Amino acid sequence: MTPFFESMTSAASASKPPAAVNGGCWRICGPASGRARLQPAQLRFFAKSRLKRAKNDRLDAVLIALFTASLEQLPALPDARFDKLAAELTYLEQIEQQIALVKTFAETALSEAIKRRHLREVARLETCRKAHLLRLEKTVRDDCDLAQRLDLLISIKGIGLRSALCLIIRLPELGHASRAEIAALAGVAPYDDDSGKYHGRRRIQGGRERLRKSLFMCAFTATRHNPDLAAFYTRLRQNGKEHLCAVIAVARKLIVLANTILFRKTEWTPQHRKN
């Protein structure tokens, strides 16, 4: 890998350095190397815009150098605190995936003995999940700033501990971005699909997939237990919105609410009042 990074450096004749675009490269380079992390899609679309189809290490180095030189400002480096937390959260998600898989095995098992073994494995994994969730919460609470953010998010009805940890770790921009930016990052921002007289249906796309899944679970819970969002959901349904469309709107409203709560640093209080 070292010759590749040397070729990247020599190719960067512009004042801005090339960028490592994935986690493995970032761990090799280190945050002190002066490089920035970019989305691979940015470089891929940049190459397509220049009609470049060939790909090898040397061409990649030149392409990265050209792309970073075209940027007015390199993206800010992410907070180093979240790298380890993200790895811990990914491990928790992997345990949850194993639980779901083994439960499926248990449901389809033809032998009662095999089913019992599957259920014992589910119980063991559940114990591991709960223990790791508590460890992750303790790690977050060891940081005063993150602990405050966690308490503020948990104060919102519909957001539990597991989801609050996901929002903090997967969306560190929460509380520091605009409403439109935070909705786009969460993948719940509707985008136009218009051309001339044609007006297509607005759809959500992009964003952070694992974060969006957690946010949707919060939205489903909020439609039942958060008085403000439950009233909002009911109003949308009464106005003819489809169930999924209404849930997406609730998810967008929920993430914007969380963004406002963290920005103001005040706990959530319900605004809805029954007549």
Summary of the structure (lengths in Angstrom):
residues: 275
radius of gyration: 22.7
end to end distance: 67.0
largest distance: 70.9
contacts: 752
relative contact order: 0.08
helix: 66%
strand: 4%
